[in-house]
Amino acid sequence: MMMRRLLAPLLLLTLGLLPSCDVQPAPEPLPVEEEAPGLPAEMTATLGEDTRPGDAQPGVQASAPHCPTQLAAPYDTGRLSVGLYWYAPGVPEAPGGVGCLAQADGRAIPGYYDPAKPVLIFVHGWQPGLIAQGLVPGTTLSTRRENFWFGAGGLNVADLWLRSGWNIGFFHWSQLADDEHSLGMPFNAQAKIWTTTYGYGGNEQVGMRWKTAWGYSTEDMPRQPAGELFYEAYRSALSQWSYDGPETVRVMGHSLGAQMVLSLAEQAAHDPALPARLVPRRLILADPYWTPAVPRAGHHYDYLLPDPNPADRSARIASGLVRRGTVIEWLKSSPLLDLGGDNNPGLLSLLTRVDLSPDYLSGGQPLLGSLGEKHMVAPRWYLWSLRDAPHAPGSAARSLAEAAALMQERTVYRQRTGQATPFPDDDTFVDVRR
């Protein structure tokens, strides 16, 4: 038990990239017995490196398709930039893809979005330190956005979908998600998904503050939580979607982004003004994260009442969605929940989980080695599986009906072979409950 308490704060920092260069006063120090040790240097060395090669660089406009709105990156951190971006294939100046902000009226954007094609939308999770990492010297511009580059595999996994005739969207809430931790856990960023008024410890007001090049800003803060911002962007971006094929809209969330996905799906399911074809029926939770059932370091979950904690809220929402016919898929690629989160047994009882084992990232340390990179594997494995693992449980190549049948098994599939390589085509799985 003591080992679990010590590991939790260490491991959860790896949900993000690097420690934030925050200029705001730090919260009051915790009692000595609650203080978390710092991350060892051997762990921090690889944090965030997996997608860094995919960053968009200044000058990307010259080789990217024309974007009539604004590119996802580089972007000005002096103002809040939150929205849904449609992605074009990677180019030399942006190997991880080029994002263009969706039109407010849902119109097509040549080279980025065709309303007649199927849609997959992705949303990221916690992003501590991301803004500072990408700053262009002497400016407020940042090149850092999470992107579709998979460093371990050396490819842009979204390009596979674009070549197969899909639209790929990415909801970026980076400046809101770039918030500090307590004991290594993203209580602040998580709260912003559900409320605009979060504060803790008596005098630490978080609200919807957002990160700039010089620290936090409270100017022009959103009046809606991030989950609602995501839904509004989704609804407007797809307002002219005319695809009439067999696919439903797919929405995938990574880490805290899984909670964003469930928030969006619940809003869509209860919005009488939303056309039925726009209600997403296939959700992918990619290495999802929930803070522990009992909050620590002065934090609280009052904003979730009557739900007692984030995992229970997610399970309640998922239960209602499943009853409505929504398919929910869960991919796990790291031990973060085991060692410092909430494993959400209520949610697991509703569906099937597929456990990936990216041991090629362990670096001789099966438990701690390259944990941040392991956490990033799940969404990228899913995207890559469309082409290279069509028959694997949890594969993106499976039809909606096949995914629904797998969900109804309510079991756990664990990777049996292929752990030593990043390539999905050598992965096999075994049902560990049979």
C-alpha positions, 0 to 999 in steps of 0.5 A, a space after each residue: 500500500 505504501 508503495 502504491 502511495 509513493 508511485 502514484 504522484 510519480 507516475 501521473 506526471 507522465 500523463 503530460 509532457 514536462 513540468 509547467 513553467 508557471 509564473 503564478 504563486 504555488 499553492 501552500 506546501 503540503 504537510 511533510 507526510 503528504 509531499 510527493 517526491 520529484 520525478 527521477 531524471 530517467 523518467 522525465 527524459 522521454 516525456 513528450 518526445 513521442 509526438 514532438 517530431 510531428 510539431 508544426 513549424 513556422 512557415 508551414 503555410 507555404 506547403 499546407 493546403 490553404 486554410 481560410 480560418 486559422 491553422 492549429 499551429 503555430 498559434 498565438 498564446 496571447 489569446 485563447 485558442 480552443 476549437 475543432 480543427 480538421 486535419 490534412 496529411 503531414 508535410 515536412 514542416 508538420 509531420 504530425 499533420 496540418 490542422 485548420 479550424 472548422 468553419 463556424 457554419 460547417 462548410 467544406 474546407 478543400 484539402 481538410 474537410 469534405 462533408 460527404 466523407 465519414 468522420 473521426 474526431 479526437 480530443 486530447 487530455 492533460 497538457 502540463 507545460 505544453 505551451 512553454 515547450 513550444 514557444 518561438 524565441 522572442 514571440 508569444 507563438 507556440 509550435 506545440 500541439 499534440 498531433 498524430 505523429 507516432 514516434 515509436 512507429 515513425 509515421 503519422 497514423 492519421 494519414 492512414 485514415 485520410 488516404 482511406 477517405 475519412 475526415 479527421 478532426 482534433 479538438 484542441 483545448 491545450 491552453 485550458 488543459 495546461 494546468 498544474 498538478 497536485 501530488 502529480 494528479 491533474 485535478 485542475 484540468 479535470 475539473 475544467 471539463 465539468 465546471 467553470 468555478 473550481 477552486 480548492 484549498 480555501 484560496 486557490 481559484 482555478 476557474 477557467 484560467 488558461 495558459 499563455 507564454 507568461 503564465 495563467 490568464 483570467 481574461 476572457 475566460 470561457 463561460 462554459 466548461 471544456 466539455 460544453 465547448 467541445 460539444 458546441 464546436 462539434 455541433 457547428 463543425 458537423 452542421 452540414 455533414 452529408 455523408 450517407 454511408 454505413 459509418 457513424 461519427 466516431 469520437 475518441 478521447 485520450 486520457 482526460 479526453 475520455 471524460 470529454 468524449 463522454 460529456 459530449 456524447 451525453 449532451 448530444 444524446 439529450 439535445 432535441 435539436 441535434 439531428 439523429 445522424 449527428 449523435 455519435 454512436 461509437 466512442 473510443 476511450 484511449 488509455 482513459 484517466 480518472 483521478 482517485 475516488 477520494 481526492 487529496 491535497 485539499 481538492 474536492 469533487 463537490 462540482 460533480 454532485 450527486 456523483 461522488 467522483 469522476 469515475 462514477 460520473 463517467 460510468 453513469 453517463 456510459 450506462 445511459 449511453 449504452 442503453 441508447 445503443 452507443 458502442 463504447 470501446 476501451 483501450 488500455 496501454 499503461 498502468 497509470 490507473 493501476 498505480 495512481 488513479 481510479 480503475 473504474 470497475 463500474 464502467 468496466 462492467 458495461 463493456 470490454 477492455 483491450 489491454 495493450 502491452 507496449 513493452 518495446 518502450 520499457 527500457 528494461 523497467 517493465 513498470 516505470 520505463 517510458 511510462 509517458 510514452 506508453 500512455 500515448 500508445 493507445 490512440 495511436 495504436 487504434 488509428 494504425 489498426 485500421 490498416 494493420 490489425 483489422 482482426 484484432 479486438 479493439 481494431 478500428 477496422 471492425 464494423 459498428 456491429 462487430 464493435 458492439 458484439 465485442 462490447 457485449 462480451 464484457 471481458 478483458 483481452 490482453 495482448 499475447 504476442 507482438 509486445 516487442 514491436 510497435 507494429 500492430 500487425 504482429 499483435 494477438 490477444 487472449 480473453 483472460 476471463 475465459 
